[in-house]
């Protein structure tokens, strides 16, 4: 499989996929083990109205994508496929990507939060890492919200970090910290996707404190 992929690139006069070169990821790609190069190719498939298409199948000279957005896309696909080790490698690379911006970074955090939470029963440090990336996302969330408002002019999408962290803290018995996370979400007008929202969640936690 990898030989076929490599031959495809070289038939276009490319040592690595054109898109990766344009994104400045050529050297990183060539230093990956062969197995990871193949996975990067496989997880670069996107699905649209015209069916599925692999972003690395075409010669590319320019792109509106950023390093971060492409790596996030590949990493989140790997998470979906439960290829957690590879997903972690790609998503951590995305955090150090050139052209870092609040929007792409937020969605990288989302994927990392999902990655670690899904491994909470199998990996000893999964919850610790999940908490850490929830906190990093929350620490920078105002920059994301400002960028989202400027670009789209409407309310933000769902922001998993607040809900996930509140749930974890509540389960750990850290009720006061969970209340603070709920209050931060309320102040920003965020929704947790439930009928009562963060106000209802906050009240339920307060009830536990009150006994």
MIDOSE-1310 file (N, C-alpha, C; in nm, 2 decimals, decimal comma, always signed):
residues 211
xxxx	+0,08/-0,12/+0,00/+0,00/+0,00/+0,00/+0,09/+0,13/+0,00; +0,19/+0,13/+0,09/+0,27/+0,25/+0,10/+0,35/+0,27/-0,03; +0,40/+0,16/-0,09/+0,47/+0,17/-0,22/+0,38/+0,23/-0,33; +0,26/+0,20/-0,33/+0,16/+0,25/-0,43/+0,15/+0,40/-0,40
xxxx	+0,14/+0,44/-0,28/+0,12/+0,58/-0,24/+0,25/+0,66/-0,28; +0,36/+0,61/-0,25/+0,49/+0,67/-0,28/+0,50/+0,69/-0,43; +0,47/+0,58/-0,50/+0,48/+0,59/-0,65/+0,39/+0,69/-0,71; +0,27/+0,71/-0,65/+0,17/+0,81/-0,69/+0,23/+0,95/-0,68
xxxx	+0,29/+0,98/-0,56/+0,35/+1,11/-0,54/+0,47/+1,13/-0,64; +0,55/+1,03/-0,66/+0,67/+1,05/-0,74/+0,64/+1,06/-0,89; +0,52/+1,00/-0,93/+0,48/+1,02/-1,07/+0,44/+1,16/-1,10; +0,42/+1,24/-0,99/+0,39/+1,38/-1,01/+0,51/+1,47/-0,98
xxxx	+0,63/+1,40/-0,97/+0,75/+1,47/-0,94/+0,76/+1,52/-0,80; +0,69/+1,45/-0,70/+0,69/+1,49/-0,56/+0,75/+1,37/-0,48; +0,84/+1,41/-0,39/+0,89/+1,31/-0,29/+0,79/+1,29/-0,18; +0,71/+1,40/-0,15/+0,60/+1,39/-0,05/+0,48/+1,45/-0,11
xxxx	+0,36/+1,43/-0,05/+0,24/+1,49/-0,11/+0,25/+1,64/-0,12; +0,20/+1,69/-0,23/+0,21/+1,84/-0,26/+0,15/+1,92/-0,15; +0,03/+1,88/-0,09/-0,03/+1,95/+0,01/+0,06/+1,97/+0,13; +0,12/+1,86/+0,17/+0,21/+1,86/+0,29/+0,33/+1,96/+0,27
xxxx	+0,38/+1,96/+0,14/+0,49/+2,06/+0,11/+0,44/+2,20/+0,13; +0,32/+2,23/+0,07/+0,27/+2,36/+0,08/+0,24/+2,40/+0,22; +0,20/+2,31/+0,30/+0,18/+2,34/+0,44/+0,31/+2,34/+0,53; +0,42/+2,31/+0,47/+0,54/+2,31/+0,54/+0,56/+2,19/+0,63
xxxx	+0,50/+2,08/+0,59/+0,50/+1,96/+0,67/+0,58/+1,85/+0,60; +0,65/+1,88/+0,49/+0,73/+1,78/+0,42/+0,83/+1,71/+0,50; +0,91/+1,79/+0,57/+1,02/+1,73/+0,65/+0,97/+1,64/+0,76; +0,86/+1,69/+0,83/+0,80/+1,61/+0,93/+0,74/+1,48/+0,88
xxxx	+0,68/+1,49/+0,76/+0,63/+1,37/+0,69/+0,74/+1,27/+0,66; +0,85/+1,31/+0,61/+0,96/+1,22/+0,57/+1,03/+1,15/+0,69; +1,02/+1,22/+0,80/+1,07/+1,16/+0,93/+0,98/+1,07/+1,00; +0,86/+1,05/+0,95/+0,76/+0,96/+1,01/+0,80/+0,82/+0,97
xxxx	+0,77/+0,72/+1,06/+0,79/+0,58/+1,02/+0,69/+0,55/+0,90; +0,73/+0,45/+0,82/+0,65/+0,42/+0,70/+0,50/+0,39/+0,74; +0,48/+0,32/+0,85/+0,34/+0,29/+0,89/+0,26/+0,42/+0,92; +0,33/+0,52/+0,98/+0,26/+0,64/+1,01/+0,23/+0,72/+0,88
xxxx	+0,33/+0,72/+0,79/+0,30/+0,78/+0,66/+0,18/+0,73/+0,59; +0,16/+0,60/+0,60/+0,05/+0,54/+0,54/-0,08/+0,58/+0,61; -0,07/+0,58/+0,74/-0,19/+0,63/+0,82/-0,23/+0,77/+0,79; -0,13/+0,86/+0,78/-0,15/+1,00/+0,74/-0,23/+1,01/+0,61
xxxx	-0,19/+0,92/+0,52/-0,25/+0,92/+0,39/-0,40/+0,88/+0,41; -0,42/+0,76/+0,48/-0,55/+0,71/+0,49/-0,65/+0,80/+0,56; -0,60/+0,87/+0,66/-0,68/+0,96/+0,74/-0,70/+1,10/+0,68; -0,64/+1,12/+0,56/-0,66/+1,25/+0,49/-0,77/+1,24/+0,40
xxxx	-0,85/+1,14/+0,40/-0,97/+1,13/+0,32/-1,08/+1,21/+0,38; -1,15/+1,29/+0,30/-1,26/+1,37/+0,34/-1,39/+1,33/+0,27; -1,50/+1,36/+0,32/-1,63/+1,32/+0,27/-1,71/+1,45/+0,24; -1,76/+1,46/+0,12/-1,84/+1,58/+0,08/-1,96/+1,54/+0,00
xxxx	-2,02/+1,63/-0,06/-2,14/+1,61/-0,15/-2,10/+1,52/-0,27; -1,97/+1,53/-0,31/-1,93/+1,46/-0,43/-1,88/+1,32/-0,39; -1,89/+1,28/-0,27/-1,84/+1,15/-0,22/-1,71/+1,17/-0,15; -1,63/+1,07/-0,14/-1,50/+1,08/-0,06/-1,39/+1,12/-0,16
xxxx	-1,29/+1,19/-0,10/-1,18/+1,24/-0,17/-1,06/+1,24/-0,08; -0,94/+1,20/-0,13/-0,82/+1,21/-0,05/-0,75/+1,34/-0,08; -0,72/+1,42/+0,02/-0,66/+1,54/+0,00/-0,51/+1,53/-0,05; -0,45/+1,42/-0,04/-0,31/+1,40/-0,08/-0,30/+1,34/-0,22
xxxx	-0,41/+1,31/-0,28/-0,41/+1,25/-0,41/-0,38/+1,35/-0,52; -0,38/+1,48/-0,49/-0,37/+1,58/-0,60/-0,25/+1,67/-0,58; -0,20/+1,71/-0,69/-0,09/+1,81/-0,69/-0,14/+1,94/-0,64; -0,08/+2,00/-0,54/-0,13/+2,12/-0,48/-0,02/+2,23/-0,48
xxxx	-0,05/+2,35/-0,52/+0,04/+2,46/-0,52/+0,01/+2,57/-0,42; -0,12/+2,57/-0,37/-0,16/+2,66/-0,27/-0,28/+2,60/-0,20; -0,31/+2,65/-0,08/-0,43/+2,60/+0,00/-0,47/+2,71/+0,10; -0,60/+2,70/+0,13/-0,65/+2,79/+0,24/-0,64/+2,72/+0,37
xxxx	-0,60/+2,59/+0,37/-0,58/+2,52/+0,50/-0,45/+2,58/+0,57; -0,45/+2,55/+0,70/-0,33/+2,58/+0,78/-0,27/+2,44/+0,82; -0,14/+2,45/+0,87/-0,09/+2,32/+0,93/-0,18/+2,27/+1,03; -0,23/+2,36/+1,12/-0,31/+2,32/+1,23/-0,44/+2,26/+1,19
xxxx	-0,51/+2,32/+1,10/-0,64/+2,27/+1,06/-0,63/+2,13/+0,99; -0,52/+2,11/+0,91/-0,50/+1,98/+0,84/-0,47/+1,87/+0,95; -0,38/+1,90/+1,03/-0,34/+1,80/+1,14/-0,45/+1,77/+1,23; -0,53/+1,87/+1,26/-0,65/+1,85/+1,34/-0,75/+1,76/+1,27
xxxx	-0,77/+1,78/+1,14/-0,86/+1,69/+1,07/-0,81/+1,55/+1,07; -0,68/+1,53/+1,04/-0,62/+1,39/+1,04/-0,63/+1,33/+1,18; -0,60/+1,41/+1,28/-0,60/+1,36/+1,42/-0,74/+1,32/+1,47; -0,84/+1,40/+1,43/-0,97/+1,37/+1,48/-1,03/+1,25/+1,41
xxxx	-0,99/+1,23/+1,28/-1,03/+1,11/+1,21/-0,97/+0,99/+1,27; -0,84/+1,00/+1,31/-0,77/+0,89/+1,38/-0,84/+0,86/+1,52; -0,88/+0,96/+1,59/-0,96/+0,94/+1,71/-1,09/+0,86/+1,68; -1,16/+0,90/+1,58/-1,28/+0,83/+1,54/-1,26/+0,69/+1,51
xxxx	-1,14/+0,66/+1,45/-1,11/+0,52/+1,41/-1,04/+0,45/+1,53; -1,04/+0,51/+1,65/-0,98/+0,45/+1,77/-0,83/+0,42/+1,75; -0,76/+0,49/+1,67/-0,62/+0,48/+1,65/-0,56/+0,59/+1,74; -0,56/+0,57/+1,87/-0,53/+0,67/+1,97/-0,39/+0,71/+1,97
xxxx	-0,30/+0,61/+1,95/-0,15/+0,65/+1,96/-0,11/+0,74/+1,84; -0,16/+0,71/+1,72/-0,13/+0,79/+1,61/-0,20/+0,93/+1,62; -0,32/+0,93/+1,67/-0,40/+1,05/+1,69/-0,33/+1,14/+1,78; -0,28/+1,09/+1,89/-0,21/+1,17/+1,99/-0,08/+1,24/+1,92
xxxx	-0,01/+1,16/+1,85/+0,11/+1,21/+1,78/+0,08/+1,33/+1,69; -0,02/+1,31/+1,61/-0,06/+1,42/+1,52/-0,12/+1,54/+1,59; -0,20/+1,52/+1,69/-0,27/+1,63/+1,75/-0,17/+1,71/+1,84; -0,07/+1,65/+1,90/+0,04/+1,72/+1,97/+0,12/+1,80/+1,87
xxxx	+0,15/+1,74/+1,76/+0,22/+1,82/+1,65/+0,14/+1,94/+1,61; +0,00/+1,93/+1,61/-0,08/+2,04/+1,57/-0,07/+2,15/+1,67; -0,05/+2,12/+1,80/-0,04/+2,23/+1,90/+0,08/+2,31/+1,88; +0,19/+2,26/+1,81/+0,31/+2,33/+1,79/+0,32/+2,38/+1,64
xxxx	+0,21/+2,37/+1,57/+0,21/+2,40/+1,43/+0,24/+2,55/+1,40; +0,29/+2,57/+1,28/+0,31/+2,71/+1,24/+0,18/+2,77/+1,21; +0,17/+2,90/+1,22/+0,04/+2,97/+1,19/-0,07/+2,94/+1,29; -0,03/+2,92/+1,42/-0,12/+2,89/+1,52/-0,23/+3,00/+1,53
xxxx	-0,35/+2,96/+1,54/-0,46/+3,06/+1,56/-0,56/+3,01/+1,66; -0,64/+3,10/+1,72/-0,74/+3,06/+1,83/-0,84/+2,96/+1,78; -0,89/+2,97/+1,66/-0,99/+2,88/+1,61/-0,94/+2,74/+1,59; -0,84/+2,73/+1,51/-0,78/+2,59/+1,49/-0,74/+2,53/+1,62
xxxx	-0,67/+2,61/+1,71/-0,62/+2,56/+1,83/-0,74/+2,50/+1,92; -0,85/+2,57/+1,92/-0,96/+2,53/+2,00/-1,01/+2,39/+1,95; -1,02/+2,37/+1,82/-1,06/+2,24/+1,77/-0,96/+2,13/+1,79; -0,83/+2,17/+1,80/-0,73/+2,07/+1,83/-0,76/+2,03/+1,98
xxxx	-0,78/+2,12/+2,07/-0,81/+2,09/+2,21/-0,93/+2,00/+2,21; -1,04/+2,03/+2,14/-1,16/+1,94/+2,14/-1,12/+1,80/+2,11; -1,04/+1,78/+2,01/-1,00/+1,64/+1,97/-0,91/+1,57/+2,08; -0,82/+1,65/+2,14/-0,74/+1,59/+2,25/-0,83/+1,56/+2,37
xxxx	-0,92/+1,64/+2,40/-1,01/+1,61/+2,51/-1,09/+1,48/+2,48; -1,14/+1,47/+2,36/-1,21/+1,34/+2,33/-1,12/+1,22/+2,33; -1,00/+1,24/+2,28/-0,90/+1,13/+2,27/-0,87/+1,08/+2,41; -0,84/+1,17/+2,51/-0,81/+1,12/+2,64/-0,93/+1,07/+2,72
xxxx	-1,04/+1,13/+2,70/-1,16/+1,09/+2,77/-1,20/+0,95/+2,73; -1,19/+0,92/+2,60/-1,22/+0,78/+2,55/-1,13/+0,68/+2,61; -1,01/+0,72/+2,66/-0,91/+0,62/+2,71/-0,91/+0,62/+2,86; -1,01/+0,68/+2,92/-1,01/+0,70/+3,07/-1,01/+0,56/+3,15
xxxx	-1,06/+0,46/+3,09/-1,06/+0,33/+3,16/-0,94/+0,24/+3,13; -0,86/+0,28/+3,03/-0,75/+0,20/+2,99/-0,62/+0,26/+3,01; -0,61/+0,39/+3,03/-0,48/+0,46/+3,04/-0,48/+0,54/+3,17; -0,38/+0,52/+3,25/-0,37/+0,57/+3,38/-0,37/+0,72/+3,38
xxxx	-0,30/+0,79/+3,28/-0,29/+0,93/+3,29/-0,40/+1,00/+3,20; -0,50/+0,92/+3,15/-0,59/+0,98/+3,06/-0,68/+1,09/+3,12; -0,73/+1,07/+3,24/-0,81/+1,18/+3,30/-0,73/+1,30/+3,33; -0,61/+1,28/+3,38/-0,52/+1,39/+3,41/-0,49/+1,47/+3,29
xxxx	-0,47/+1,41/+3,17/-0,44/+1,48/+3,05/-0,57/+1,55/+3,00; -0,68/+1,48/+3,01/-0,81/+1,53/+2,97/-0,84/+1,66/+3,04; -0,82/+1,66/+3,17/-0,83/+1,78/+3,26/-0,74/+1,89/+3,21; -0,62/+1,86/+3,19/-0,52/+1,96/+3,15/-0,56/+2,03/+3,02
xxxx	-0,61/+1,96/+2,92/-0,64/+2,02/+2,79/-0,78/+2,09/+2,80; -0,87/+2,04/+2,89/-0,99/+2,12/+2,91/-0,95/+2,26/+2,97; -0,86/+2,26/+3,07/-0,81/+2,38/+3,13/-0,74/+2,47/+3,03; -0,66/+2,42/+2,95/-0,59/+2,50/+2,85/-0,69/+2,56/+2,75
xxxx	-0,79/+2,49/+2,71/-0,89/+2,54/+2,62/-0,97/+2,65/+2,69; -1,01/+2,63/+2,81/-1,08/+2,73/+2,89/-1,00/+2,86/+2,91; -0,87/+2,84/+2,93/-0,78/+2,96/+2,95/-0,77/+3,05/+2,83; -0,79/+2,99/+2,71/-0,78/+3,07/+2,59/-0,91/+3,08/+2,52
xxxx	-1,02/+3,05/+2,58/-1,15/+3,04/+2,51/-1,20/+3,18/+2,47; -1,17/+3,28/+2,54/-1,22/+3,42/+2,50/-1,16/+3,46/+2,37; -1,03/+3,42/+2,34/-0,97/+3,45/+2,21/-1,05/+3,38/+2,10; -1,08/+3,25/+2,13/-1,16/+3,17/+2,03/-1,30/+3,23/+2,01
xxxx	-1,37/+3,27/+2,11/-1,50/+3,33/+2,10/-1,50/+3,46/+2,02; -1,40/+3,54/+2,04/-1,38/+3,66/+1,97/-1,36/+3,64/+1,82; -1,27/+3,54/+1,79/-1,24/+3,50/+1,65/-1,36/+3,45/+1,58; -1,44/+3,36/+1,66/-1,56/+3,30/+1,60/-1,66/+3,41/+1,57
xxxx	-1,68/+3,50/+1,66/-1,78/+3,61/+1,64/-1,74/+3,70/+1,52; -1,61/+3,73/+1,50/-1,57/+3,81/+1,39/-1,59/+3,73/+1,26; -1,57/+3,60/+1,26/-1,58/+3,53/+1,13/-1,72/+3,49/+1,10; -1,80/+3,45/+1,20/-1,93/+3,40/+1,17/-2,04/+3,49/+1,21
xxxx	-2,02/+3,57/+1,31/-2,12/+3,67/+1,35/-2,24/+3,61/+1,43; -2,22/+3,49/+1,48/-2,33/+3,43/+1,55/-2,27/+3,36/+1,68; -2,36/+3,29/+1,75/-2,32/+3,23/+1,87/-2,22/+3,12/+1,85; -2,14/+3,08/+1,95/-2,03/+2,98/+1,93/-2,09/+2,84/+1,92
xxxx	-2,01/+2,75/+1,86/-2,06/+2,61/+1,86/-2,05/+2,55/+2,00; -2,08/+2,42/+2,01/-2,07/+2,36/+2,14/-1,92/+2,36/+2,18; -1,89/+2,39/+2,31/-1,76/+2,39/+2,36/-1,74/+2,28/+2,47; -1,69/+2,16/+2,43/-1,69/+2,05/+2,52/-1,61/+2,07/+2,65
xxxx	-1,51/+2,15/+2,65/-1,42/+2,16/+2,76/-1,49/+2,20/+2,89; -1,58/+2,29/+2,89/-1,65/+2,33/+3,01/-1,74/+2,21/+3,07; -1,81/+2,15/+2,98/-1,90/+2,04/+3,03/-1,82/+1,92/+3,07; -1,72/+1,89/+2,99/-1,64/+1,77/+3,03/-1,57/+1,79/+3,16
xxxx	-1,51/+1,91/+3,18/-1,44/+1,94/+3,30/-1,53/+1,94/+3,42; -1,65/+2,00/+3,41/-1,74/+2,01/+3,51/-1,79/+1,87/+3,56; -1,81/+1,78/+3,46/-1,85/+1,64/+3,49/-1,74/+1,57/+3,57; -1,61/+1,58/+3,52/-1,50/+1,52/+3,58/-1,48/+1,56/+3,73
xxxx	-1,49/+1,70/+3,74/-1,47/+1,75/+3,88/-1,58/+1,71/+3,97; -1,70/+1,71/+3,92/-1,81/+1,67/+4,00/-1,80/+1,52/+4,05; -1,76/+1,43/+3,95/-1,74/+1,29/+3,98/-1,62/+1,27/+4,09; -1,53/+1,36/+4,08/-1,41/+1,36/+4,18/-1,45/+1,42/+4,31
xxxx	-1,57/+1,48/+4,32/-1,61/+1,54/+4,45/-1,56/+1,68/+4,46; -1,50/+1,74/+4,36/-1,45/+1,87/+4,36/-1,56/+1,97/+4,32; -1,66/+1,98/+4,41/-1,78/+2,05/+4,38/-1,76/+2,20/+4,36; -1,67/+2,26/+4,44/-1,65/+2,40/+4,43/-1,59/+2,44/+4,30
xxxx	-1,49/+2,36/+4,26/-1,43/+2,38/+4,13/-1,52/+2,36/+4,01; -1,61/+2,26/+4,03/-1,71/+2,24/+3,92/-1,81/+2,35/+3,91; -1,84/+2,41/+4,03/-1,93/+2,53/+4,03/-1,87/+2,64/+3,95; -1,74/+2,66/+3,97/-1,67/+2,78/+3,91/-1,67/+2,76/+3,76
xxxx	-1,65/+2,64/+3,71/-1,65/+2,61/+3,57/-1,79/+2,64/+3,51; -1,89/+2,60/+3,58/-2,03/+2,63/+3,54/-2,05/+2,78/+3,53; -2,01/+2,85/+3,63/-2,02/+2,99/+3,63/-1,95/+3,06/+3,52; -1,83/+3,02/+3,49/-1,76/+3,07/+3,37/-1,83/+3,05/+3,24
xxxx	-1,89/+2,93/+3,23/-1,97/+2,90/+3,11/-2,09/+2,99/+3,10; -2,16/+3,01/+3,21/-2,28/+3,09/+3,22/-2,25/+3,24/+3,18; -2,14/+3,29/+3,23/-2,10/+3,42/+3,20/-2,07/+3,45/+3,05; -2,04/+3,34/+2,98/-2,01/+3,35/+2,84/-2,13/+3,31/+2,76
xxxx	-2,24/+3,28/+2,82/-2,36/+3,25/+2,75/-2,35/+3,11/+2,67; -2,28/+3,02/+2,73/-2,26/+2,89/+2,66/-2,37/+2,79/+2,70; -2,38/+2,69/+2,62/-2,48/+2,59/+2,64/-2,41/+2,45/+2,66; -2,46/+2,37/+2,75/-2,40/+2,23/+2,76/-2,49/+2,13/+2,69
xxxx	-2,59/+2,17/+2,61/-2,67/+2,08/+2,54/-2,78/+2,01/+2,61; -2,80/+2,05/+2,74/-2,90/+1,99/+2,82/-3,02/+2,09/+2,84; -3,13/+2,04/+2,88/-3,25/+2,13/+2,90/-3,22/+2,24/+3,00; -3,16/+2,21/+3,11/-3,14/+2,30/+3,22/-3,01/+2,39/+3,20
xxxx	-2,93/+2,34/+3,11/-2,81/+2,42/+3,08/-2,71/+2,42/+3,20; -2,62/+2,52/+3,19/-2,52/+2,53/+3,30/-2,58/+2,58/+3,43; -2,69/+2,65/+3,42/-2,76/+2,70/+3,54/-2,82/+2,58/+3,62; -2,88/+2,49/+3,54/-2,93/+2,37/+3,60/-2,82/+2,28/+3,66
xxxx	-2,71/+2,27/+3,59/-2,60/+2,19/+3,63/-2,54/+2,25/+3,76; -2,53/+2,38/+3,76/-2,47/+2,45/+3,88/-2,56/+2,42/+4,00; -2,69/+2,43/+3,98/-2,78/+2,41/+4,09/-2,78/+2,27/+4,15; -2,76/+2,17/+4,06/-2,75/+2,03/+4,10/-2,63/+2,01/+4,18
xxxx	-2,52/+2,07/+4,14/-2,39/+2,06/+4,22/-2,41/+2,13/+4,35; -2,47/+2,25/+4,35/-2,49/+2,32/+4,48/-2,57/+2,24/+4,57; -2,67/+2,17/+4,52/-2,76/+2,08/+4,61/-2,67/+1,97/+4,68; -2,57/+1,92/+4,60/-2,48/+1,82/+4,67/-2,40/+1,88/+4,78
xxx	-2,36/+2,00/+4,76/-2,28/+2,07/+4,86/-2,37/+2,10/+4,99; -2,49/+2,14/+4,96/-2,58/+2,17/+5,07/-2,63/+2,05/+5,14; -2,62/+1,93/+5,08/-2,66/+1,81/+5,14/-2,80/+1,78/+5,13
